[in-house]
Amino acid sequence: MAGFAVEDMILKSVARSLPVGEILILFGTGGMLAFAAMARSRGERVLHPAILSPVILVRAVFEASGRLFYTLAIALTPLSSASAILQATPIVVVLGAALVFGETVGWRRWLAVALGFAGVLIILRPGAEGFSALSLLAVAGLLGFAGRDLATRAAPPVLSNLQLGIYGFAMMIPAGLILLALWGGMRLPDGTEALGLLAATVVGVAAYFSLTVAMRTGEVSVVTPFRYSRLVFAIALGALAFGERPDATMILGSVLVVGSGLYTLLTARRGQTTNHRPEAGT
């Protein structure tokens, strides 16, 4: 999560002078090549037939939309507010798991989901003077990432973490092409911009790989709460790098989002523990 926050900070800085579409293309290409090199070093195929499975194709669409909208959000809105909205992703994943996979969700967890969405609305503050329509980009981004996470759960186990990394970063390229087709402006990055993109790629690859390994090998209910630490890092980096100062309204909304998400995950874990409790005498 620290890696993702640093990546966001660097990309936001580079986006001050370089088109977001070009950033997505170069960042995605760098990450894709890095994961491809690591996969080849382990004897894994770069293009596996399983990438044509419906689940992976759906995952690719969600990955592209999530990256497209969230990168626009961090470029055009405060880093802290975009990161705060993104913290609702696990809540949306719980909702999606109930609707798509038929997982049982009790009324307490439904209440927590509702409170989480209320927190997002408080951060967005629709109808208020401080409302910015650009904040909806972060909402669109979180929906894309939630869909990606749900599809990852159903991804063919034959695909390794490195292969998923290849395809995840590759989807930034068409997302960037869409932006360039709409607004253009592509040019050769200068030395500072190129160095920033290189640093973001190194940090982003490490963060993406770490998260993929954690989500596929650890207990989801244990790993997922650590996602919320991204908000702490984002607020600190936003203050240090861009002089951002979250107001009381944003802090209140963030507390609701994080609190409801943690409650949802903890109740899910408690339910798993209950379901797996040994019978008496065993």
Secondary structure as UniProt FT lines:
FT   HELIX           2..14
FT   TURN            15..17
FT   HELIX           20..41
FT   TURN            42..43
FT   HELIX           49..52
FT   HELIX           54..76
FT   HELIX           79..86
FT   TURN            87..88
FT   HELIX           89..100
FT   HELIX           107..124
FT   TURN            126..127
FT   TURN            129..130
FT   HELIX           133..135
FT   HELIX           136..153
FT   TURN            157..158
FT   HELIX           161..170
FT   HELIX           172..183
FT   HELIX           191..217
FT   HELIX           220..223
FT   HELIX           224..228
FT   HELIX           229..242
FT   HELIX           248..275
FT   TURN            280..281
//
